[in-house]
Amino acid sequence: MATSSLSRMASDYGNLRELPIGLSALLVIASLFTFGGISALEFVWFGYSLTAEHAVWIGVAGYGVAFMSSQTKQFERYELPEKALILAGPASMLGWQYVPAVSDTATSMLGDPVAQQVMFVVSLVSWAVTLR
């Protein structure tokens, strides 16, 4: 009985570690939508159109799941640059959506499409570091 419980727990943990791979596509779509890479995403079967707010929270949730399932899981074990990159992804998405100064400053410094492209790349790099 205890052996089957341990096997099931180990299997569940293994599945949790594979989950971010499946979430990668979802994060890319959420980031593209958040930063203006795609303008509309409609799920016709469900009668639902993705909103900017939902895209941000899908992305932030994806980062959380990826971090929880990473091999390290302990923020203290990351180097300072890695910590900064891990935080930069969700922070860029949340800042872009909820803090107008973030998008305004980035756009004024880099220009209209370039600022969004840079933020998108930041979110992808952050995702890669988080999955390590």
N, C-alpha and C positions, 0 to 999 in steps of 0.2 A: 504494500500500500504506500509506504513512504517512498519507495523507489519510483513508482509511477508518478507520484507528486513531484519529485525532484526532476524527473525526465520532462514532465510537462512544463515546469518552471524554466528549465534550461531551453526548451524549445521556444517558449514564449519570449525569453530573453533574446534568443537568436533571431526571432521574427522582428523584435523591436529594433535590433541592429540593422536589419535590412529595410526597415520602413523609410528611412531618409532617402534611400535610392529611389523609391517610388514617389516620394514627396518632391524630388528635385524638379520634375516637370511642373508640378503645381506651384512651386516657389518661383520658377522662371516666369510662368504666366502671371502670377500675382505681382512680381517685380516689374514686368513689362507694362502691365496695366497701371500700376502705381506711378511709374515714371513716364507714362505717355507713349510707350512703344507700341501699344495697341489701344485703340480708342473704345472698342466695344466688344464685349464677350457675352453672348447670349446662349443660354442652354434651352433650346426650343422645347425639348421634351418635358422640361420642368416649368416652363414659362418664367424663367428667371434670367435677369441680366445682372452680371457682376457689377457691384458698386465699388467705388474707390475705397470706401471704408472697409468693406468686406475683404477686398484684396489685401489691404494692409494687415488686417487681423489674421488672414490665412497665412501670409508671409511670416508674421511674428510667431504664430503657433508652429509653423514649420521649423523655424529656428529653435524653438523650445524643444520640440521633439528630436530634432537632430542633435542638439547638445546632450539631451538626456540619454540618447542612444549611442553617443560617441564612446570610444574606448576609454577616454580620459575621464570624462564626467566631472572632474574636479577643476574648477576655474583656477585654483592656485597653481596647478601643474603647468599651465600655459605660460609662455614667455610674454613679456609686456607687449610687444608688437602684435602677437597673436590675440591677446586679450582685447586690444584696441580694435582689431579687425573683426573679432567675434561680435563685439558690441556695436560696431559701425553699421552692420547690415540692418538689424531691427531699428536702430536709432535713426538711420537715414530714412527708412520707410515711415516710421512714426513721425519724424520731424517734417518730412515732406507733406504728409497729410494733415497734421494738426498744428504745426508751428509755421505760420506764413513766412516768418523771417528766414527760415531755412531755405525754402524754395526761392524766395525773392533774392536772397544773398547769392545763392548758387547760380541763379539765372543771370543776375547782374554781373557776376565775376566771369562766368564762362560762356554766356550766351544761351539762347533758348534751347536748341536741341542738344547742345554739348553738355549742359548741366544735367539734363535728364539721362543722357547716355553714361556720364561719369557715375551718377548715383546708381544706375543699373549695374554697372561693372563692380562698384563697391559692394552691392548686395550679393553678387555672384562670388566675389572673392571671399566675402564674409562667410558665405554658405560653405565654400570649399574648406576653409579653415575650421569651421564648426564641425564638419564631418570627420575631420582627422582622427 
